[in-house]
Amino acid sequence: MNGLSSTVASCIPWRVRHRFRTAHRRLVFGRAMGRFMAAPERALDRGNTVLDDLVYGWGNESWSAMQEYLQVCIRQALESKGPFLECGSGLSTVLIGAIAKRRGIHHWALEHTPAWAERVGTTLRRYGIDSVKLCVQPLREYGDFTWYDPPLASMPDDFSLVICDGPPASTPGGRFGLVPVMRDKLAPRCVILLDDAGREQERLIAERWAADLGATSDRLGSAKPYITLTLGDAPTT
């Protein structure tokens, strides 16, 4: 049957198959979002498939190894006092934004690619997630590094959770700019989640952040490593 199915599928024009797959992804994503928004904590249950469906529906199967990271982001968003900050945007912005709305707090997301921000923003509007402040600006040079250009004057001074998955590694300084730019906006006991800890660049950045902030640091994740940094009870100067 598998061989026959493959033969039949190969006879269907690519555009038809693409439209069908797109429609199927949209259907699966919509159903999964309904489940997630009703009970986001259930995504942490062993055997729950809602994240599988969300990743498939979003259309980025390369994220399959990131489910541990998505789960820790969700867990921290459920537990942290808020507000939240995210460096880069995507599926995680939608999910954390849904949690933020449920909890009555704000989730700020920094993005430098307008087309990607439009996709994220469209999804947020589709599901009525109005808790996200999506800040779209080109990356800015800060001398020794390049990073986002956040609206600091209008941002809160007590971010309790930071999800760091950008800017791209090819950016001068990579993700280093988070701490020098946002340091005064981080609350005591703030948790920073740094993705892609399998890369040496991220590990070195985490070491510098930990030293600068007096934070504890743990490298976690079995499929795709990430780093958790936790600030102390009082910010360092």
C-alpha positions in Angstrom: 0.0 0.0 0.0 2.8 2.4 0.8 4.3 1.9 -2.6 1.0 2.3 -4.3 0.3 5.5 -2.3 3.6 6.9 -3.3 3.0 6.1 -7.0 -0.5 7.8 -6.8 1.0 10.8 -5.0 3.7 11.2 -7.6 1.0 11.5 -10.3 -0.6 14.5 -8.5 0.8 17.9 -9.7 3.1 19.5 -7.2 1.0 22.6 -6.9 -2.1 20.5 -6.0 -0.1 18.6 -3.4 1.3 21.9 -2.0 -2.1 23.4 -1.7 -3.4 20.3 0.0 -0.5 20.2 2.4 -0.9 23.9 3.2 -4.6 23.5 3.9 -4.0 20.5 6.1 -1.3 22.3 8.1 -3.7 25.2 8.6 -6.4 22.8 9.8 -4.1 21.0 12.2 -2.6 24.3 13.5 -6.1 25.8 14.2 -7.3 22.8 16.1 -4.0 22.6 18.1 -4.2 26.3 18.9 -7.7 25.8 20.3 -6.4 23.0 22.5 -3.4 25.0 23.6 -5.2 28.2 24.4 -7.8 26.3 26.5 -5.1 24.7 28.7 -1.5 25.6 27.9 -0.2 23.7 30.9 -1.4 20.4 29.3 1.4 20.9 26.7 3.8 19.8 29.4 2.1 16.5 30.0 3.9 13.4 29.0 2.4 12.0 25.8 0.5 15.2 24.9 0.8 15.8 21.1 -0.3 19.4 20.9 3.2 20.7 20.4 3.8 18.2 17.6 0.7 19.4 15.9 1.6 23.1 16.4 5.1 22.5 15.0 3.7 20.6 12.0 1.0 23.2 11.4 3.4 26.1 11.7 5.4 24.4 8.9 8.9 24.1 10.3 9.6 20.4 11.1 13.2 21.3 11.8 11.8 22.5 15.1 11.0 18.9 16.1 14.3 18.8 18.1 13.3 22.0 19.9 10.3 20.7 21.7 12.3 20.5 25.0 13.1 24.2 24.5 9.5 25.1 23.7 8.4 23.2 26.8 10.8 25.0 29.1 9.7 28.4 27.6 6.0 27.4 28.3 6.8 26.3 31.8 8.7 29.5 32.6 5.9 31.6 31.1 3.4 29.9 33.3 5.5 30.4 36.4 7.3 33.8 35.9 5.7 37.0 37.2 6.0 38.8 33.9 6.4 40.8 31.7 8.3 38.7 29.2 10.8 39.6 26.5 11.7 37.6 23.4 14.6 38.2 21.0 13.4 37.0 17.6 9.8 35.9 16.9 8.0 32.9 15.6 5.8 30.1 16.9 7.1 30.6 20.4 5.9 34.2 20.2 2.4 33.0 19.5 2.4 30.4 22.3 4.0 32.6 24.9 1.7 35.4 23.9 -1.3 33.2 24.4 -0.1 32.4 28.0 0.6 36.1 28.6 -2.9 37.0 27.5 -4.4 34.3 29.8 -2.3 35.7 32.7 -3.0 39.4 31.9 0.6 40.4 31.3 2.6 41.6 28.2 5.0 39.8 26.0 7.4 42.0 24.1 9.0 40.4 21.0 11.9 42.0 19.0 12.1 41.2 15.3 14.2 42.7 12.4 12.6 40.9 9.4 9.4 42.6 8.3 8.1 39.7 6.3 8.5 37.3 9.2 7.0 39.8 11.6 4.0 40.0 9.3 3.5 36.3 9.4 3.7 36.3 13.2 1.5 39.3 13.5 -1.2 37.8 11.2 -1.3 34.7 13.4 -1.5 36.7 16.6 -4.5 38.7 15.2 -6.2 35.5 13.9 -6.3 34.1 17.4 -7.0 37.3 19.2 -3.7 37.3 21.0 -3.4 41.0 21.9 -0.9 40.7 24.7 2.1 40.7 22.4 4.0 43.9 21.6 5.8 43.0 18.4 8.6 45.6 17.8 9.9 45.5 14.2 13.0 47.5 13.5 16.3 46.9 11.5 19.2 45.7 13.5 21.4 48.5 14.9 25.2 48.8 15.3 26.4 49.4 18.9 30.1 49.7 18.2 31.5 46.2 19.0 28.3 44.4 18.2 25.0 44.6 16.3 21.6 43.9 17.9 18.0 44.8 18.0 16.8 48.4 18.4 14.2 48.1 21.1 11.9 51.0 22.2 13.6 51.2 25.6 11.7 54.3 26.8 8.4 52.6 26.5 9.5 49.2 27.8 9.0 48.0 31.4 11.9 47.8 33.9 11.0 44.4 35.3 11.3 41.6 32.7 11.1 38.4 34.6 11.6 36.1 31.6 13.8 36.5 28.5 13.6 34.0 25.6 16.6 34.5 23.4 16.6 33.0 19.9 18.0 35.8 17.9 19.4 37.7 16.1 21.1 35.2 13.6 24.5 33.8 14.6 26.0 35.5 11.5 25.2 38.9 13.1 28.3 40.7 14.4 28.4 39.7 18.1 25.6 37.2 17.6 23.2 37.4 20.6 25.6 39.1 22.9 23.8 42.5 22.8 20.9 41.3 25.0 22.7 42.1 28.3 24.5 45.3 27.4 21.3 46.8 25.9 18.7 45.4 28.2 20.5 45.0 31.5 18.6 47.8 33.3 15.3 46.2 32.2 15.9 42.8 33.8 14.2 42.1 37.2 15.9 40.4 40.1 15.6 36.6 39.6 15.0 37.1 35.9 15.4 33.9 33.9 17.1 34.0 30.5 16.6 31.1 28.2 19.3 31.0 25.5 18.8 28.6 22.6 21.4 26.8 20.4 23.8 26.0 23.2 25.3 23.3 21.0 27.2 26.2 19.4 30.4 27.4 20.9 29.4 31.0 20.3 26.3 30.8 22.4 28.3 29.0 25.2 30.8 31.8 25.3 28.1 34.5 25.3 26.4 32.8 28.2 29.7 32.7 30.1 30.1 36.5 29.6 26.5 37.2 30.6 26.8 35.0 33.7 29.9 36.9 34.8 28.5 40.3 34.0 25.2 39.7 35.8 26.4 37.5 38.6 23.9 34.8 37.3 23.9 31.1 37.7 24.1 29.1 34.5 22.9 25.6 33.5 23.2 23.8 30.2 20.2 21.6 29.6 18.4 19.8 26.9 19.1 16.3 25.5 18.0 16.7 21.9 19.1 20.3 21.3 21.0 22.0 24.2 19.9 25.3 25.6 21.2 27.4 28.5 19.2 28.8 31.5 20.6 31.8 33.3 19.1 33.0 36.6 19.9 36.4 38.0 20.4 37.0 41.6 18.1 38.7 44.1 19.5 42.1 43.2 20.9 43.3 39.9 24.6 43.8 39.6 26.2 47.1 38.5 
